[in-house]
C-alpha cells in the first residue's frame, strides 16, 4: 500500500477531501520524524512505537579488499508493533 492508497482510503472512509487528508498525513509524518530526530520515541497505543535504537560500534569486513572496517556506534529509527497488532498479523493466513 502506498501513501496515495492510504490517502484515498482515509478520504473515502471519512468523507474528508484528499488534499486535507494528505496535508494531515504529511504533518503526522513530519512530526514523528522531528521527534525521532531529537531522540524521542513516539508511542501510539494499540498500534505500536516508533523508537530510536542505539547500535554499538563494531568491526566489519570488506570481503572484496580483505580489510577490516570500524563502524562507529550510531542510532537508527525502528518500529515496534503493539502486542495486539502483532497478534492480529500472526493470525493472518
N, CA, C and O of each residue as an XYZ file, in Angstrom:
372
protein
N       0.855     -1.173      0.000
C       0.000      0.000      0.000
C       0.901      1.236      0.000
O       1.835      1.325      0.797
N       0.626      2.170     -0.875
C       1.406      3.397     -0.972
C       0.742      4.517     -0.172
O      -0.381      4.374      0.311
N       1.457      5.628     -0.045
C       0.888      6.778      0.655
C      -0.376      7.261     -0.054
O      -1.348      7.639      0.599
N      -0.367      7.250     -1.379
C      -1.550      7.664     -2.145
C      -2.732      6.743     -1.851
O      -3.869      7.201     -1.740
N      -2.461      5.439     -1.725
C      -3.526      4.493     -1.387
C      -4.102      4.789     -0.006
O      -5.315      4.734      0.194
N      -3.235      5.099      0.932
C      -3.680      5.425      2.293
C      -4.537      6.676      2.277
O      -5.594      6.717      2.906
N      -4.086      7.697      1.562
C      -4.844      8.949      1.471
C      -6.218      8.691      0.855
O      -7.228      9.178      1.362
N      -6.257      7.931     -0.230
C      -7.531      7.636     -0.884
C      -8.469      6.854      0.042
O      -9.666      7.137      0.093
N      -7.935      5.880      0.765
C      -8.751      5.059      1.667
C      -9.328      5.900      2.806
O     -10.512      5.784      3.123
N      -8.502      6.741      3.420
C      -8.983      7.601      4.507
C     -10.020      8.590      3.985
O     -11.044      8.822      4.626
N      -9.752      9.160      2.835
C     -10.688     10.110      2.239
C     -12.029      9.450      1.950
O     -13.083     10.034      2.203
N     -11.987      8.243      1.423
C     -13.222      7.516      1.104
C     -14.012      7.174      2.369
O     -15.235      7.313      2.397
N     -13.310      6.726      3.416
C     -13.996      6.301      4.639
C     -14.523      7.461      5.477
O     -15.534      7.319      6.165
N     -13.839      8.622      5.422
C     -14.232      9.742      6.287
C     -14.993     10.839      5.568
O     -15.691     11.628      6.204
N     -14.867     10.898      4.252
C     -15.516     11.965      3.508
C     -14.708     13.258      3.507
O     -15.176     14.275      2.993
N     -13.521     13.235      4.065
C     -12.636     14.407      4.064
C     -11.925     14.462      2.710
O     -11.620     13.423      2.126
N     -11.664     15.667      2.215
C     -11.029     15.799      0.905
C      -9.629     15.196      0.920
O      -8.954     15.163      1.949
N      -9.214     14.721     -0.252
C      -7.873     14.113     -0.375
C      -6.775     15.098      0.008
O      -5.784     14.711      0.627
N      -6.942     16.357     -0.354
C      -5.924     17.370     -0.055
C      -5.754     17.537      1.455
O      -4.630     17.633      1.947
N      -6.871     17.572      2.190
C      -6.802     17.711      3.643
C      -6.193     16.471      4.291
O      -5.405     16.580      5.230
N      -6.557     15.302      3.790
C      -6.001     14.059      4.329
C      -4.501     14.007      4.066
O      -3.726     13.641      4.949
N      -4.089     14.377      2.844
C      -2.662     14.373      2.505
C      -1.889     15.338      3.393
O      -0.811     15.002      3.883
N      -2.432     16.535      3.605
C      -1.778     17.527      4.460
C      -1.644     16.997      5.890
O      -0.603     17.168      6.524
N      -2.694     16.357      6.391
C      -2.669     15.796      7.746
C      -1.654     14.663      7.855
O      -0.898     14.589      8.824
N      -1.641     13.782      6.857
C      -0.704     12.666      6.865
C       0.738     13.156      6.784
O       1.604     12.649      7.498
N       1.004     14.137      5.922
C       2.350     14.707      5.809
C       2.782     15.347      7.130
O       3.929     15.200      7.550
N       1.855     16.059      7.783
C       2.161     16.688      9.061
C       2.454     15.634     10.120
O       3.376     15.797     10.919
N       1.678     14.554     10.132
C       1.917     13.457     11.066
C       3.318     12.883     10.867
O       4.061     12.699     11.831
N       3.673     12.603      9.615
C       4.989     12.011      9.341
C       6.114     12.964      9.711
O       7.128     12.535     10.262
N       5.955     14.248      9.419
C       6.978     15.230      9.786
C       7.125     15.332     11.302
O       8.236     15.494     11.806
N       6.012     15.239     12.031
C       6.044     15.305     13.489
C       6.770     14.094     14.063
O       7.590     14.234     14.971
N       6.475     12.913     13.539
C       7.154     11.698     14.000
C       8.643     11.781     13.691
O       9.470     11.488     14.554
N       8.994     12.176     12.470
C      10.404     12.298     12.098
C      11.119     13.316     12.972
O      12.237     13.072     13.425
N      10.479     14.459     13.211
C      11.088     15.500     14.038
C      11.336     15.026     15.458
O      12.395     15.291     16.027
N      10.371     14.330     16.029
C      10.532     13.804     17.386
C      11.664     12.790     17.443
O      12.481     12.816     18.363
N      11.714     11.896     16.459
C      12.761     10.878     16.456
C      14.139     11.480     16.214
O      15.131     10.980     16.743
N      14.214     12.543     15.423
C      15.494     13.200     15.188
C      16.014     13.890     16.452
O      17.213     14.137     16.582
N      15.107     14.200     17.379
C      15.503     14.748     18.676
C      15.848     13.644     19.667
O      16.261     13.924     20.793
N      15.678     12.379     19.249
C      15.963     11.250     20.122
C      14.772     10.805     20.945
O      14.918      9.986     21.852
N      13.593     11.333     20.643
C      12.383     10.978     21.382
C      11.651      9.834     20.682
O      11.607      9.779     19.453
N      11.081      8.926     21.465
C      10.260      7.848     20.921
C       8.824      8.326     20.786
O       8.393      9.223     21.511
N       8.078      7.725     19.855
C       6.676      8.075     19.638
C       5.850      6.818     19.891
O       6.050      5.796     19.234
N       4.921      6.895     20.846
C       4.096      5.754     21.235
C       2.656      5.973     20.785
O       2.038      6.981     21.127
N       2.125      5.022     20.014
C       0.737      5.061     19.569
C       0.055      3.814     20.115
O       0.230      2.715     19.587
N      -0.714      3.993     21.167
C      -1.361      2.873     21.857
C      -2.200      2.046     20.882
O      -2.901      2.601     20.035
N      -2.129      0.761     21.000
C      -2.780     -0.276     20.184
C      -2.257     -0.354     18.744
O      -2.735     -1.179     17.966
N      -1.287      0.487     18.380
C      -0.685      0.416     17.053
C       0.777      0.003     17.153
O       1.176     -1.010     16.579
N       1.579      0.780     17.878
C       2.987      0.456     18.027
C       3.793      1.671     18.419
O       3.248      2.734     18.718
N       5.113      1.495     18.411
C       6.025      2.560     18.817
C       7.084      2.788     17.751
O       7.657      1.842     17.212
N       7.332      4.042     17.460
C       8.456      4.433     16.624
C       9.578      4.752     17.605
O       9.479      5.714     18.367
N      10.641      3.957     17.593
C      11.689      4.107     18.592
C      13.038      4.370     17.932
O      13.261      4.033     16.769
N      13.924      4.979     18.706
C      15.294      5.221     18.271
C      16.156      4.168     18.946
O      16.246      4.128     20.173
N      16.793      3.311     18.146
C      17.649      2.256     18.683
C      19.108      2.674     18.601
O      19.529      3.337     17.653
N      19.869      2.278     19.608
C      21.308      2.549     19.635
C      22.042      1.296     19.158
O      21.865      0.217     19.725
N      22.851      1.434     18.139
C      23.676      0.335     17.654
C      25.092      0.524     18.198
O      25.637      1.627     18.148
N      25.680     -0.544     18.711
C      27.026     -0.483     19.271
C      28.055     -0.421     18.142
O      27.780     -0.824     17.012
N      29.236      0.088     18.466
C      30.329      0.102     17.496
C      30.748     -1.337     17.213
O      30.685     -2.193     18.095
N      31.173     -1.597     15.986
C      31.594     -2.951     15.640
C      32.636     -2.924     14.540
O      32.848     -1.912     13.872
N      33.272     -4.059     14.375
C      34.255     -4.219     13.313
C      33.627     -5.081     12.232
O      33.096     -6.155     12.515
N      33.689     -4.611     10.996
C      33.139     -5.355      9.863
C      34.258     -5.676      8.889
O      35.376     -5.182      9.037
N      33.965     -6.493      7.905
C      34.978     -6.890      6.941
C      34.524     -6.552      5.530
O      33.403     -6.863      5.129
N      35.430     -5.899      4.775
C      35.207     -5.660      3.359
C      35.756     -6.882      2.631
O      36.971     -7.052      2.536
N      34.879     -7.727      2.122
C      35.292     -9.001      1.544
C      36.125     -8.810      0.284
O      37.087     -9.547      0.070
N      35.777     -7.841     -0.553
C      36.488     -7.667     -1.829
C      37.931     -7.213     -1.629
O      38.817     -7.632     -2.375
N      38.181     -6.358     -0.628
C      39.546     -5.857     -0.383
C      40.231     -6.594      0.761
O      41.407     -6.359      1.042
N      39.492     -7.489      1.423
C      40.007     -8.256      2.554
C      40.582     -7.336      3.638
O      41.685     -7.560      4.138
N      39.822     -6.309      3.987
C      40.225     -5.380      5.033
C      39.132     -5.291      6.078
O      37.979     -5.645      5.830
N      39.513     -4.813      7.249
C      38.516     -4.606      8.304
C      38.130     -3.134      8.347
O      38.929     -2.248      8.043
N      36.888     -2.905      8.732
C      36.352     -1.547      8.795
C      35.749     -1.351     10.183
O      35.043     -2.227     10.682
N      36.020     -0.222     10.799
C      35.398      0.123     12.079
C      34.108      0.877     11.786
O      34.123      1.912     11.121
N      33.002      0.357     12.280
C      31.715      1.029     12.145
C      31.403      1.655     13.502
O      31.251      0.933     14.487
N      31.306      2.978     13.573
C      31.073      3.627     14.876
C      29.657      3.362     15.397
O      28.766      2.969     14.643
N      29.473      3.583     16.687
C      28.138      3.472     17.281
C      27.236      4.509     16.618
O      27.670      5.616     16.300
N      25.989      4.136     16.418
C      25.050      5.051     15.765
C      23.626      4.700     16.169
O      23.364      3.637     16.732
N      22.722      5.607     15.872
C      21.304      5.405     16.179
C      20.543      5.175     14.886
O      20.880      5.733     13.842
N      19.501      4.336     14.971
C      18.661      4.063     13.810
C      17.188      4.126     14.223
O      16.853      3.812     15.365
N      16.310      4.530     13.302
C      14.874      4.505     13.611
C      14.346      3.080     13.454
O      14.817      2.318     12.610
N      13.361      2.737     14.282
C      12.758      1.404     14.207
C      11.287      1.508     14.587
O      10.856      2.483     15.203
N      10.531      0.493     14.213
C       9.119      0.417     14.582
C       8.892     -0.885     15.319
O       9.323     -1.946     14.869
N       8.218     -0.804     16.448
C       7.864     -1.996     17.219
C       6.341     -2.035     17.331
O       5.749     -1.170     17.976
N       5.699     -3.032     16.709
C       4.233     -3.095     16.768
C       3.750     -3.440     18.169
O       4.465     -4.082     18.939
N       2.533     -3.010     18.497
C       1.935     -3.366     19.780
C       1.603     -4.853     19.779
O       1.567     -5.484     18.723
N       1.365     -5.406     20.951
C       1.042     -6.830     21.053
C      -0.226     -7.153     20.273
O      -0.290     -8.169     19.580
N      -1.243     -6.285     20.386
C      -2.500     -6.526     19.683
C      -2.287     -6.561     18.165
O      -2.817     -7.427     17.468
N      -1.506     -5.606     17.675
C      -1.223     -5.507     16.246
C      -0.425     -6.726     15.779
O      -0.758     -7.333     14.761
N       0.621     -7.081     16.516
C       1.466     -8.227     16.140
C       0.652     -9.518     16.159
O       0.800    -10.348     15.262
N      -0.197     -9.700     17.156
C      -1.014    -10.904     17.222
C      -2.019    -10.972     16.081
O      -2.275    -12.054     15.553
N      -2.589     -9.849     15.694
C      -3.533     -9.812     14.582
C      -2.850    -10.207     13.275
O      -3.437    -10.917     12.458
N      -1.618     -9.753     13.074
C      -0.878    -10.088     11.855
C      -0.483    -11.569     11.868
O      -0.511    -12.231     10.830
N      -0.118    -12.081     13.042
C       0.256    -13.501     13.147
C      -0.897    -14.427     12.769
O      -0.678    -15.517     12.241
N      -2.127    -13.987     13.043
C      -3.287    -14.835     12.786
C      -3.698    -14.853     11.326
O      -4.580    -15.623     10.946
N      -3.068    -14.006     10.487
C      -3.410    -13.987      9.061
C      -3.012    -15.303      8.412
O      -2.011    -15.916      8.783
N      -3.787    -15.719      7.464
C      -3.488    -16.974      6.743
C      -3.056    -16.670      5.353
O      -2.760    -17.585      4.585
